[in-house]
Amino acid sequence: MLQKLVNRFHHLDALIRKRATGTPSELAERLGITERAWYKIRDELINDLSVPLAYDPQRQTYYYTKEGQLIFGFCRPRTNNDMEKLEGGQ
């Protein structure tokens, strides 16, 4: 079940970054959820996670108002040892 949720968010993120979500009802159908469920998720993304998400009614798509993407998973902090191994460009 958790993997299905993560996959849904990856799919959502890809559609948003491509600006290819369609209308709210079309997006809900693509995600396999109801339109009402989409609005609940959208509100939680914006209000609880501060995702900069907006809707363009002319293009009929959602988009991020700032550059970025949704990432769900485990991320460990970098240590000083990890930082010493990094190599930079010119």
SEFIZA-3560 file (N, C-alpha, C; in Angstrom, 3 decimals):
REM SEFIZA-3560
<numar><xx>0.818</xx><yy>-1.190</yy><zz>0.000</zz><atom>N</atom></numar>
<numar><xx>0.000</xx><yy>0.000</yy><zz>0.000</zz><atom>CA</atom></numar>
<numar><xx>0.866</xx><yy>1.260</yy><zz>0.000</zz><atom>C</atom></numar>
<numar><xx>1.913</xx><yy>1.270</yy><zz>0.799</zz><atom>N</atom></numar>
<numar><xx>2.771</xx><yy>2.439</yy><zz>0.856</zz><atom>CA</atom></numar>
<numar><xx>3.454</xx><yy>2.687</yy><zz>-0.486</zz><atom>C</atom></numar>
<numar><xx>3.872</xx><yy>1.605</yy><zz>-1.148</zz><atom>N</atom></numar>
<numar><xx>4.519</xx><yy>1.757</yy><zz>-2.457</zz><atom>CA</atom></numar>
<numar><xx>3.557</xx><yy>2.364</yy><zz>-3.465</zz><atom>C</atom></numar>
<numar><xx>2.290</xx><yy>1.994</yy><zz>-3.391</zz><atom>N</atom></numar>
<numar><xx>1.280</xx><yy>2.552</yy><zz>-4.294</zz><atom>CA</atom></numar>
<numar><xx>1.150</xx><yy>4.054</yy><zz>-4.071</zz><atom>C</atom></numar>
<numar><xx>1.177</xx><yy>4.476</yy><zz>-2.836</zz><atom>N</atom></numar>
<numar><xx>1.086</xx><yy>5.898</yy><zz>-2.499</zz><atom>CA</atom></numar>
<numar><xx>2.311</xx><yy>6.653</yy><zz>-3.011</zz><atom>C</atom></numar>
<numar><xx>3.489</xx><yy>6.092</yy><zz>-2.798</zz><atom>N</atom></numar>
<numar><xx>4.727</xx><yy>6.725</yy><zz>-3.278</zz><atom>CA</atom></numar>
<numar><xx>4.698</xx><yy>6.829</yy><zz>-4.799</zz><atom>C</atom></numar>
<numar><xx>4.278</xx><yy>5.762</yy><zz>-5.477</zz><atom>N</atom></numar>
<numar><xx>4.185</xx><yy>5.791</yy><zz>-6.936</zz><atom>CA</atom></numar>
<numar><xx>3.212</xx><yy>6.870</yy><zz>-7.404</zz><atom>C</atom></numar>
<numar><xx>2.104</xx><yy>7.009</yy><zz>-6.690</zz><atom>N</atom></numar>
<numar><xx>1.113</xx><yy>8.035</yy><zz>-7.047</zz><atom>CA</atom></numar>
<numar><xx>1.727</xx><yy>9.424</yy><zz>-6.936</zz><atom>C</atom></numar>
<numar><xx>2.506</xx><yy>9.667</yy><zz>-5.888</zz><atom>N</atom></numar>
<numar><xx>3.134</xx><yy>10.983</yy><zz>-5.734</zz><atom>CA</atom></numar>
<numar><xx>4.229</xx><yy>11.220</yy><zz>-6.768</zz><atom>C</atom></numar>
<numar><xx>4.957</xx><yy>10.182</yy><zz>-7.132</zz><atom>N</atom></numar>
<numar><xx>5.959</xx><yy>10.329</yy><zz>-8.203</zz><atom>CA</atom></numar>
<numar><xx>5.264</xx><yy>10.679</yy><zz>-9.520</zz><atom>C</atom></numar>
<numar><xx>4.157</xx><yy>10.013</yy><zz>-9.792</zz><atom>N</atom></numar>
<numar><xx>3.392</xx><yy>10.278</yy><zz>-11.011</zz><atom>CA</atom></numar>
<numar><xx>2.841</xx><yy>11.706</yy><zz>-10.983</zz><atom>C</atom></numar>
<numar><xx>2.291</xx><yy>12.108</yy><zz>-9.851</zz><atom>N</atom></numar>
<numar><xx>1.774</xx><yy>13.467</yy><zz>-9.679</zz><atom>CA</atom></numar>
<numar><xx>2.873</xx><yy>14.484</yy><zz>-9.936</zz><atom>C</atom></numar>
<numar><xx>4.031</xx><yy>14.270</yy><zz>-9.327</zz><atom>N</atom></numar>
<numar><xx>5.153</xx><yy>15.198</yy><zz>-9.495</zz><atom>CA</atom></numar>
<numar><xx>5.568</xx><yy>15.304</yy><zz>-10.962</zz><atom>C</atom></numar>
<numar><xx>5.640</xx><yy>14.177</yy><zz>-11.649</zz><atom>N</atom></numar>
<numar><xx>6.032</xx><yy>14.192</yy><zz>-13.064</zz><atom>CA</atom></numar>
<numar><xx>5.021</xx><yy>14.973</yy><zz>-13.898</zz><atom>C</atom></numar>
<numar><xx>3.742</xx><yy>14.775</yy><zz>-13.643</zz><atom>N</atom></numar>
<numar><xx>2.708</xx><yy>15.503</yy><zz>-14.385</zz><atom>CA</atom></numar>
<numar><xx>2.781</xx><yy>17.003</yy><zz>-14.117</zz><atom>C</atom></numar>
<numar><xx>3.014</xx><yy>17.369</yy><zz>-12.867</zz><atom>N</atom></numar>
<numar><xx>3.103</xx><yy>18.792</yy><zz>-12.517</zz><atom>CA</atom></numar>
<numar><xx>4.315</xx><yy>19.421</yy><zz>-13.181</zz><atom>C</atom></numar>
<numar><xx>5.473</xx><yy>18.767</yy><zz>-13.107</zz><atom>N</atom></numar>
<numar><xx>6.688</xx><yy>19.339</yy><zz>-13.707</zz><atom>CA</atom></numar>
<numar><xx>6.572</xx><yy>19.452</yy><zz>-15.229</zz><atom>C</atom></numar>
<numar><xx>5.809</xx><yy>18.560</yy><zz>-15.858</zz><atom>N</atom></numar>
<numar><xx>5.586</xx><yy>18.637</yy><zz>-17.306</zz><atom>CA</atom></numar>
<numar><xx>4.463</xx><yy>19.612</yy><zz>-17.662</zz><atom>C</atom></numar>
<numar><xx>3.767</xx><yy>20.096</yy><zz>-16.621</zz><atom>N</atom></numar>
<numar><xx>2.575</xx><yy>20.928</yy><zz>-16.802</zz><atom>CA</atom></numar>
<numar><xx>1.568</xx><yy>20.195</yy><zz>-17.678</zz><atom>C</atom></numar>
<numar><xx>1.327</xx><yy>18.956</yy><zz>-17.296</zz><atom>N</atom></numar>
<numar><xx>0.439</xx><yy>18.087</yy><zz>-18.065</zz><atom>CA</atom></numar>
<numar><xx>-0.601</xx><yy>17.405</yy><zz>-17.185</zz><atom>C</atom></numar>
<numar><xx>-1.066</xx><yy>18.085</yy><zz>-16.146</zz><atom>N</atom></numar>
<numar><xx>-2.018</xx><yy>17.463</yy><zz>-15.227</zz><atom>CA</atom></numar>
<numar><xx>-3.425</xx><yy>17.430</yy><zz>-15.781</zz><atom>C</atom></numar>
<numar><xx>-3.779</xx><yy>18.405</yy><zz>-16.597</zz><atom>N</atom></numar>
<numar><xx>-5.164</xx><yy>18.547</yy><zz>-17.029</zz><atom>CA</atom></numar>
<numar><xx>-5.968</xx><yy>19.212</yy><zz>-15.925</zz><atom>C</atom></numar>
<numar><xx>-7.269</xx><yy>19.180</yy><zz>-16.086</zz><atom>N</atom></numar>
<numar><xx>-8.162</xx><yy>19.781</yy><zz>-15.094</zz><atom>CA</atom></numar>
<numar><xx>-8.112</xx><yy>18.965</yy><zz>-13.801</zz><atom>C</atom></numar>
<numar><xx>-8.639</xx><yy>19.510</yy><zz>-12.719</zz><atom>N</atom></numar>
<numar><xx>-8.661</xx><yy>18.740</yy><zz>-11.470</zz><atom>CA</atom></numar>
<numar><xx>-9.338</xx><yy>17.370</yy><zz>-11.615</zz><atom>C</atom></numar>
<numar><xx>-10.434</xx><yy>17.311</yy><zz>-12.344</zz><atom>N</atom></numar>
<numar><xx>-11.112</xx><yy>16.011</yy><zz>-12.508</zz><atom>CA</atom></numar>
<numar><xx>-10.282</xx><yy>15.062</yy><zz>-13.371</zz><atom>C</atom></numar>
<numar><xx>-9.612</xx><yy>15.585</yy><zz>-14.402</zz><atom>N</atom></numar>
<numar><xx>-8.747</xx><yy>14.748</yy><zz>-15.233</zz><atom>CA</atom></numar>
<numar><xx>-7.553</xx><yy>14.229</yy><zz>-14.431</zz><atom>C</atom></numar>
<numar><xx>-6.990</xx><yy>15.101</yy><zz>-13.598</zz><atom>N</atom></numar>
<numar><xx>-5.857</xx><yy>14.691</yy><zz>-12.773</zz><atom>CA</atom></numar>
<numar><xx>-6.273</xx><yy>13.612</yy><zz>-11.788</zz><atom>C</atom></numar>
<numar><xx>-7.403</xx><yy>13.804</yy><zz>-11.150</zz><atom>N</atom></numar>
<numar><xx>-7.899</xx><yy>12.799</yy><zz>-10.201</zz><atom>CA</atom></numar>
<numar><xx>-8.060</xx><yy>11.450</yy><zz>-10.892</zz><atom>C</atom></numar>
<numar><xx>-8.601</xx><yy>11.465</yy><zz>-12.100</zz><atom>N</atom></numar>
<numar><xx>-8.775</xx><yy>10.212</yy><zz>-12.840</zz><atom>CA</atom></numar>
<numar><xx>-7.419</xx><yy>9.580</yy><zz>-13.157</zz><atom>C</atom></numar>
<numar><xx>-6.438</xx><yy>10.392</yy><zz>-13.554</zz><atom>N</atom></numar>
<numar><xx>-5.100</xx><yy>9.871</yy><zz>-13.855</zz><atom>CA</atom></numar>
<numar><xx>-4.457</xx><yy>9.244</yy><zz>-12.621</zz><atom>C</atom></numar>
<numar><xx>-4.757</xx><yy>9.812</yy><zz>-11.459</zz><atom>N</atom></numar>
<numar><xx>-4.176</xx><yy>9.301</yy><zz>-10.216</zz><atom>CA</atom></numar>
<numar><xx>-4.983</xx><yy>8.156</yy><zz>-9.615</zz><atom>C</atom></numar>
<numar><xx>-6.154</xx><yy>7.899</yy><zz>-10.170</zz><atom>N</atom></numar>
<numar><xx>-6.986</xx><yy>6.813</yy><zz>-9.663</zz><atom>CA</atom></numar>
<numar><xx>-7.685</xx><yy>7.143</yy><zz>-8.361</zz><atom>C</atom></numar>
<numar><xx>-8.024</xx><yy>8.426</yy><zz>-8.188</zz><atom>N</atom></numar>
<numar><xx>-8.709</xx><yy>8.879</yy><zz>-6.981</zz><atom>CA</atom></numar>
<numar><xx>-9.901</xx><yy>9.745</yy><zz>-7.388</zz><atom>C</atom></numar>
<numar><xx>-10.729</xx><yy>10.084</yy><zz>-6.418</zz><atom>N</atom></numar>
<numar><xx>-11.860</xx><yy>10.964</yy><zz>-6.712</zz><atom>CA</atom></numar>
<numar><xx>-11.373</xx><yy>12.410</yy><zz>-6.764</zz><atom>C</atom></numar>
<numar><xx>-12.165</xx><yy>13.245</yy><zz>-7.401</zz><atom>N</atom></numar>
<numar><xx>-11.809</xx><yy>14.669</yy><zz>-7.459</zz><atom>CA</atom></numar>
<numar><xx>-11.775</xx><yy>15.269</yy><zz>-6.054</zz><atom>C</atom></numar>
<numar><xx>-12.697</xx><yy>14.852</yy><zz>-5.217</zz><atom>N</atom></numar>
<numar><xx>-12.723</xx><yy>15.337</yy><zz>-3.827</zz><atom>CA</atom></numar>
<numar><xx>-11.438</xx><yy>14.944</yy><zz>-3.091</zz><atom>C</atom></numar>
<numar><xx>-10.972</xx><yy>13.697</yy><zz>-3.315</zz><atom>N</atom></numar>
<numar><xx>-9.721</xx><yy>13.248</yy><zz>-2.694</zz><atom>CA</atom></numar>
<numar><xx>-8.551</xx><yy>14.083</yy><zz>-3.206</zz><atom>C</atom></numar>
<numar><xx>-8.572</xx><yy>14.425</yy><zz>-4.507</zz><atom>N</atom></numar>
<numar><xx>-7.499</xx><yy>15.261</yy><zz>-5.052</zz><atom>CA</atom></numar>
<numar><xx>-7.457</xx><yy>16.614</yy><zz>-4.352</zz><atom>C</atom></numar>
<numar><xx>-8.614</xx><yy>17.246</yy><zz>-4.171</zz><atom>N</atom></numar>
<numar><xx>-8.634</xx><yy>18.551</yy><zz>-3.519</zz><atom>CA</atom></numar>
<numar><xx>-8.113</xx><yy>18.458</yy><zz>-2.079</zz><atom>C</atom></numar>
<numar><xx>-8.411</xx><yy>17.370</yy><zz>-1.395</zz><atom>N</atom></numar>
<numar><xx>-7.900</xx><yy>17.176</yy><zz>-0.027</zz><atom>CA</atom></numar>
<numar><xx>-6.373</xx><yy>17.036</yy><zz>-0.053</zz><atom>C</atom></numar>
<numar><xx>-5.855</xx><yy>16.220</yy><zz>-0.981</zz><atom>N</atom></numar>
<numar><xx>-4.401</xx><yy>16.055</yy><zz>-1.104</zz><atom>CA</atom></numar>
<numar><xx>-3.751</xx><yy>17.380</yy><zz>-1.482</zz><atom>C</atom></numar>
<numar><xx>-4.349</xx><yy>18.078</yy><zz>-2.445</zz><atom>N</atom></numar>
<numar><xx>-3.800</xx><yy>19.367</yy><zz>-2.878</zz><atom>CA</atom></numar>
<numar><xx>-3.700</xx><yy>20.338</yy><zz>-1.707</zz><atom>C</atom></numar>
<numar><xx>-4.768</xx><yy>20.439</yy><zz>-0.916</zz><atom>N</atom></numar>
<numar><xx>-4.759</xx><yy>21.344</yy><zz>0.226</zz><atom>CA</atom></numar>
<numar><xx>-3.696</xx><yy>20.948</yy><zz>1.245</zz><atom>C</atom></numar>
<numar><xx>-3.509</xx><yy>19.646</yy><zz>1.468</zz><atom>N</atom></numar>
<numar><xx>-2.484</xx><yy>19.189</yy><zz>2.410</zz><atom>CA</atom></numar>
<numar><xx>-1.085</xx><yy>19.474</yy><zz>1.870</zz><atom>C</atom></numar>
<numar><xx>-0.878</xx><yy>19.284</yy><zz>0.582</zz><atom>N</atom></numar>
<numar><xx>0.430</xx><yy>19.591</yy><zz>-0.011</zz><atom>CA</atom></numar>
<numar><xx>0.760</xx><yy>21.068</yy><zz>0.172</zz><atom>C</atom></numar>
<numar><xx>-0.214</xx><yy>21.928</yy><zz>-0.101</zz><atom>N</atom></numar>
<numar><xx>0.010</xx><yy>23.369</yy><zz>-0.007</zz><atom>CA</atom></numar>
<numar><xx>0.121</xx><yy>23.829</yy><zz>1.440</zz><atom>C</atom></numar>
<numar><xx>-0.837</xx><yy>23.437</yy><zz>2.275</zz><atom>N</atom></numar>
<numar><xx>-0.906</xx><yy>23.956</yy><zz>3.643</zz><atom>CA</atom></numar>
<numar><xx>0.013</xx><yy>23.258</yy><zz>4.635</zz><atom>C</atom></numar>
<numar><xx>0.157</xx><yy>21.929</yy><zz>4.518</zz><atom>N</atom></numar>
<numar><xx>0.954</xx><yy>21.189</yy><zz>5.487</zz><atom>CA</atom></numar>
<numar><xx>2.414</xx><yy>21.042</yy><zz>5.078</zz><atom>C</atom></numar>
<numar><xx>2.665</xx><yy>20.883</yy><zz>3.778</zz><atom>N</atom></numar>
<numar><xx>4.037</xx><yy>20.668</yy><zz>3.308</zz><atom>CA</atom></numar>
<numar><xx>4.627</xx><yy>21.889</yy><zz>2.600</zz><atom>C</atom></numar>
<numar><xx>3.842</xx><yy>22.956</yy><zz>2.488</zz><atom>N</atom></numar>
<numar><xx>4.278</xx><yy>24.203</yy><zz>1.839</zz><atom>CA</atom></numar>
<numar><xx>4.761</xx><yy>23.994</yy><zz>0.403</zz><atom>C</atom></numar>
<numar><xx>4.096</xx><yy>23.094</yy><zz>-0.314</zz><atom>N</atom></numar>
<numar><xx>4.425</xx><yy>22.874</yy><zz>-1.722</zz><atom>CA</atom></numar>
<numar><xx>3.897</xx><yy>24.072</yy><zz>-2.511</zz><atom>C</atom></numar>
<numar><xx>4.760</xx><yy>24.733</yy><zz>-3.287</zz><atom>N</atom></numar>
<numar><xx>4.324</xx><yy>25.916</yy><zz>-4.044</zz><atom>CA</atom></numar>
<numar><xx>3.553</xx><yy>25.507</yy><zz>-5.305</zz><atom>C</atom></numar>
<numar><xx>2.310</xx><yy>25.136</yy><zz>-5.127</zz><atom>N</atom></numar>
<numar><xx>1.488</xx><yy>24.575</yy><zz>-6.190</zz><atom>CA</atom></numar>
<numar><xx>0.390</xx><yy>25.563</yy><zz>-6.563</zz><atom>C</atom></numar>
<numar><xx>0.188</xx><yy>25.753</yy><zz>-7.860</zz><atom>N</atom></numar>
<numar><xx>-0.868</xx><yy>26.642</yy><zz>-8.348</zz><atom>CA</atom></numar>
<numar><xx>-1.518</xx><yy>26.010</yy><zz>-9.571</zz><atom>C</atom></numar>
<numar><xx>-2.673</xx><yy>26.556</yy><zz>-9.937</zz><atom>N</atom></numar>
<numar><xx>-3.410</xx><yy>26.054</yy><zz>-11.100</zz><atom>CA</atom></numar>
<numar><xx>-3.538</xx><yy>27.165</yy><zz>-12.128</zz><atom>C</atom></numar>
<numar><xx>-3.274</xx><yy>26.846</yy><zz>-13.382</zz><atom>N</atom></numar>
<numar><xx>-3.427</xx><yy>27.782</yy><zz>-14.491</zz><atom>CA</atom></numar>
<numar><xx>-4.693</xx><yy>27.400</yy><zz>-15.242</zz><atom>C</atom></numar>
<numar><xx>-5.778</xx><yy>28.172</yy><zz>-15.081</zz><atom>N</atom></numar>
<numar><xx>-7.040</xx><yy>27.801</yy><zz>-15.725</zz><atom>CA</atom></numar>
<numar><xx>-6.999</xx><yy>27.900</yy><zz>-17.252</zz><atom>C</atom></numar>
<numar><xx>-6.165</xx><yy>28.763</yy><zz>-17.796</zz><atom>N</atom></numar>
<numar><xx>-6.069</xx><yy>28.869</yy><zz>-19.251</zz><atom>CA</atom></numar>
<numar><xx>-5.411</xx><yy>27.641</yy><zz>-19.864</zz><atom>C</atom></numar>
<numar><xx>-4.325</xx><yy>27.182</yy><zz>-19.254</zz><atom>N</atom></numar>
<numar><xx>-3.620</xx><yy>25.992</yy><zz>-19.755</zz><atom>CA</atom></numar>
<numar><xx>-4.196</xx><yy>24.710</yy><zz>-19.176</zz><atom>C</atom></numar>
<numar><xx>-5.087</xx><yy>24.844</yy><zz>-18.207</zz><atom>N</atom></numar>
<numar><xx>-5.728</xx><yy>23.726</yy><zz>-17.518</zz><atom>CA</atom></numar>
<numar><xx>-4.690</xx><yy>22.742</yy><zz>-16.984</zz><atom>C</atom></numar>
<numar><xx>-3.811</xx><yy>23.269</yy><zz>-16.141</zz><atom>N</atom></numar>
<numar><xx>-2.791</xx><yy>22.417</yy><zz>-15.535</zz><atom>CA</atom></numar>
<numar><xx>-2.306</xx><yy>23.023</yy><zz>-14.225</zz><atom>C</atom></numar>
<numar><xx>-1.853</xx><yy>22.141</yy><zz>-13.343</zz><atom>N</atom></numar>
<numar><xx>-1.174</xx><yy>22.584</yy><zz>-12.126</zz><atom>CA</atom></numar>
<numar><xx>0.299</xx><yy>22.757</yy><zz>-12.444</zz><atom>C</atom></numar>
<numar><xx>0.970</xx><yy>23.624</yy><zz>-11.676</zz><atom>N</atom></numar>
<numar><xx>2.394</xx><yy>23.852</yy><zz>-11.856</zz><atom>CA</atom></numar>
<numar><xx>3.004</xx><yy>24.298</yy><zz>-10.533</zz><atom>C</atom></numar>
<numar><xx>4.314</xx><yy>24.137</yy><zz>-10.424</zz><atom>N</atom></numar>
<numar><xx>5.035</xx><yy>24.635</yy><zz>-9.256</zz><atom>CA</atom></numar>
<numar><xx>5.388</xx><yy>26.094</yy><zz>-9.503</zz><atom>C</atom></numar>
<numar><xx>5.144</xx><yy>26.947</yy><zz>-8.511</zz><atom>N</atom></numar>
<numar><xx>5.475</xx><yy>28.364</yy><zz>-8.658</zz><atom>CA</atom></numar>
<numar><xx>6.951</xx><yy>28.620</yy><zz>-8.380</zz><atom>C</atom></numar>
<numar><xx>7.636</xx><yy>27.626</yy><zz>-7.845</zz><atom>N</atom></numar>
<numar><xx>9.082</xx><yy>27.678</yy><zz>-7.621</zz><atom>CA</atom></numar>
<numar><xx>9.683</xx><yy>26.390</yy><zz>-8.149</zz><atom>C</atom></numar>
<numar><xx>10.951</xx><yy>26.451</yy><zz>-8.550</zz><atom>N</atom></numar>
<numar><xx>11.611</xx><yy>25.257</yy><zz>-9.070</zz><atom>CA</atom></numar>
<numar><xx>11.782</xx><yy>24.222</yy><zz>-7.960</zz><atom>C</atom></numar>
<numar><xx>11.522</xx><yy>22.975</yy><zz>-8.272</zz><atom>N</atom></numar>
<numar><xx>11.683</xx><yy>21.902</yy><zz>-7.300</zz><atom>CA</atom></numar>
<numar><xx>10.867</xx><yy>20.697</yy><zz>-7.691</zz><atom>C</atom></numar>
<numar><xx>10.827</xx><yy>19.717</yy><zz>-6.795</zz><atom>N</atom></numar>
<numar><xx>10.060</xx><yy>18.503</yy><zz>-7.033</zz><atom>CA</atom></numar>
<numar><xx>9.704</xx><yy>17.835</yy><zz>-5.721</zz><atom>C</atom></numar>
<numar><xx>8.691</xx><yy>16.975</yy><zz>-5.758</zz><atom>N</atom></numar>
<numar><xx>8.306</xx><yy>16.186</yy><zz>-4.594</zz><atom>CA</atom></numar>
<numar><xx>9.246</xx><yy>15.000</yy><zz>-4.480</zz><atom>C</atom></numar>
<numar><xx>9.756</xx><yy>14.757</yy><zz>-3.289</zz><atom>N</atom></numar>
<numar><xx>10.624</xx><yy>13.612</yy><zz>-3.052</zz><atom>CA</atom></numar>
<numar><xx>10.141</xx><yy>12.931</yy><zz>-1.774</zz><atom>C</atom></numar>
<numar><xx>9.880</xx><yy>11.629</yy><zz>-1.865</zz><atom>N</atom></numar>
<numar><xx>9.468</xx><yy>10.861</yy><zz>-0.706</zz><atom>CA</atom></numar>
<numar><xx>10.429</xx><yy>9.702</yy><zz>-0.530</zz><atom>C</atom></numar>
<numar><xx>10.997</xx><yy>9.575</yy><zz>0.648</zz><atom>N</atom></numar>
<numar><xx>11.918</xx><yy>8.490</yy><zz>0.920</zz><atom>CA</atom></numar>
<numar><xx>12.816</xx><yy>8.833</yy><zz>2.086</zz><atom>C</atom></numar>
<numar><xx>13.775</xx><yy>7.991</yy><zz>2.322</zz><atom>N</atom></numar>
<numar><xx>14.714</xx><yy>8.171</yy><zz>3.420</zz><atom>CA</atom></numar>
<numar><xx>15.975</xx><yy>8.831</yy><zz>2.891</zz><atom>C</atom></numar>
<numar><xx>16.441</xx><yy>9.822</yy><zz>3.606</zz><atom>N</atom></numar>
<numar><xx>17.660</xx><yy>10.524</yy><zz>3.215</zz><atom>CA</atom></numar>
<numar><xx>18.517</xx><yy>10.679</yy><zz>4.460</zz><atom>C</atom></numar>
<numar><xx>19.751</xx><yy>10.182</yy><zz>4.403</zz><atom>N</atom></numar>
<numar><xx>20.604</xx><yy>10.305</yy><zz>5.582</zz><atom>CA</atom></numar>
<numar><xx>21.441</xx><yy>11.574</yy><zz>5.465</zz><atom>C</atom></numar>
<numar><xx>21.743</xx><yy>12.204</yy><zz>6.587</zz><atom>N</atom></numar>
<numar><xx>22.548</xx><yy>13.430</yy><zz>6.548</zz><atom>CA</atom></numar>
<numar><xx>23.976</xx><yy>13.131</yy><zz>6.113</zz><atom>C</atom></numar>
<numar><xx>24.582</xx><yy>14.078</yy><zz>5.486</zz><atom>N</atom></numar>
<numar><xx>25.974</xx><yy>13.930</yy><zz>5.066</zz><atom>CA</atom></numar>
<numar><xx>26.896</xx><yy>14.223</yy><zz>6.244</zz><atom>C</atom></numar>
<numar><xx>27.953</xx><yy>13.439</yy><zz>6.347</zz><atom>N</atom></numar>
<numar><xx>28.941</xx><yy>13.655</yy><zz>7.398</zz><atom>CA</atom></numar>
<numar><xx>30.105</xx><yy>14.449</yy><zz>6.821</zz><atom>C</atom></numar>
<numar><xx>30.985</xx><yy>14.912</yy><zz>7.683</zz><atom>N</atom></numar>
<numar><xx>32.183</xx><yy>15.622</yy><zz>7.208</zz><atom>CA</atom></numar>
<numar><xx>33.017</xx><yy>14.710</yy><zz>6.314</zz><atom>C</atom></numar>
<numar><xx>33.074</xx><yy>13.415</yy><zz>6.639</zz><atom>N</atom></numar>
<numar><xx>33.818</xx><yy>12.461</yy><zz>5.829</zz><atom>CA</atom></numar>
<numar><xx>33.245</xx><yy>12.393</yy><zz>4.412</zz><atom>C</atom></numar>
<numar><xx>31.883</xx><yy>12.405</yy><zz>4.328</zz><atom>N</atom></numar>
<numar><xx>31.236</xx><yy>12.389</yy><zz>3.008</zz><atom>CA</atom></numar>
<numar><xx>31.600</xx><yy>13.649</yy><zz>2.237</zz><atom>C</atom></numar>
<numar><xx>31.618</xx><yy>14.768</yy><zz>2.901</zz><atom>N</atom></numar>
<numar><xx>31.899</xx><yy>16.045</yy><zz>2.243</zz><atom>CA</atom></numar>
<numar><xx>33.329</xx><yy>16.101</yy><zz>1.714</zz><atom>C</atom></numar>
<numar><xx>34.264</xx><yy>15.460</yy><zz>2.421</zz><atom>N</atom></numar>
<numar><xx>35.664</xx><yy>15.443</yy><zz>1.980</zz><atom>CA</atom></numar>
<numar><xx>35.837</xx><yy>14.616</yy><zz>0.710</zz><atom>C</atom></numar>
<numar><xx>34.952</xx><yy>13.665</yy><zz>0.478</zz><atom>N</atom></numar>
<numar><xx>35.040</xx><yy>12.812</yy><zz>-0.701</zz><atom>CA</atom></numar>
<numar><xx>34.492</xx><yy>13.485</yy><zz>-1.957</zz><atom>C</atom></numar>
<numar><xx>33.759</xx><yy>14.583</yy><zz>-1.791</zz><atom>N</atom></numar>
<numar><xx>33.170</xx><yy>15.263</yy><zz>-2.943</zz><atom>CA</atom></numar>
<numar><xx>34.254</xx><yy>15.943</yy><zz>-3.767</zz><atom>C</atom></numar>
<numar><xx>34.070</xx><yy>15.884</yy><zz>-5.077</zz><atom>N</atom></numar>
<numar><xx>34.988</xx><yy>16.573</yy><zz>-5.971</zz><atom>CA</atom></numar>
<numar><xx>34.189</xx><yy>17.592</yy><zz>-6.763</zz><atom>C</atom></numar>
<numar><xx>34.753</xx><yy>18.758</yy><zz>-6.933</zz><atom>N</atom></numar>
<numar><xx>34.054</xx><yy>19.828</yy><zz>-7.646</zz><atom>CA</atom></numar>
<numar><xx>34.602</xx><yy>20.017</yy><zz>-9.042</zz><atom>C</atom></numar>
<numar><xx>33.835</xx><yy>20.750</yy><zz>-9.833</zz><atom>N</atom></numar>
<numar><xx>34.251</xx><yy>21.074</yy><zz>-11.183</zz><atom>CA</atom></numar>
<numar><xx>34.987</xx><yy>22.408</yy><zz>-11.210</zz><atom>C</atom></numar>
<numar><xx>35.182</xx><yy>22.905</yy><zz>-12.394</zz><atom>N</atom></numar>
<numar><xx>35.909</xx><yy>24.174</yy><zz>-12.525</zz><atom>CA</atom></numar>
<numar><xx>34.962</xx><yy>25.331</yy><zz>-12.569</zz><atom>C</atom></numar>
//
